[in-house]
């Protein structure tokens, strides 16, 4: 690992100090893999290649801080995963849960799939398409800055289970990462909405305007 990756990778180990060695090693490799792939296929902003661990990997793992422990066998769909965020970092942290990553852009799914293979992830599947082409139901749909909240709720409503199958902290539903002023988006949703600032979990300035938005689908 080069000095850049070593320094920024410590963001992960500082916030998740109890990582098993094999998972810590996979996270240590992740930054370099994304930088290498991004030179061929643009999956993150070129300006962000020096901030992959903070702005992409750690940002994705805010959802892990929110969910806490997830029971073995919990299923999650990452809608609009792009190059694998938040799905790949989450799948790394929850190896006994199952993740399905879906995106409309084939080249981005190609990158996510390749990176998952290179770090040895066995609990992820990939789909090139949109939510309308996925007919499975999951315990949670996760997402990061894909579309306005009301559209996201509609898009994933048929992909979330109707009855809780696990004793997780939160009922089945949508948990997404968003930023900026969300008042109008939330007002447009006809379901309960819970907002949690990412700054509750991480102290870096980047997260000051970021939020986790959770929409339960099962009471």
Buried (B, 14 or more C-beta within 10 A) or exposed (E): EEEBBEEBBEBBEEBBEEBEEEBBBBBBBBBBBBBEBBEEEBBBEEEEBEBBBBBBBBBBBBBBBBBEEBEEEBBBBBBBBBBBBBBBBBBBBBBEBBBBBBBBBEEBBBBBBBBBEBBEBEBBEBBBEEBEEBEEBBBBBBBBBBBEBBEBBEBBBEBBBEEBBBEBEBBBBBBBBBBEEBEEBBEEBEBEBBEBBBBEBBEBEBBEEBBBBBBBBBE
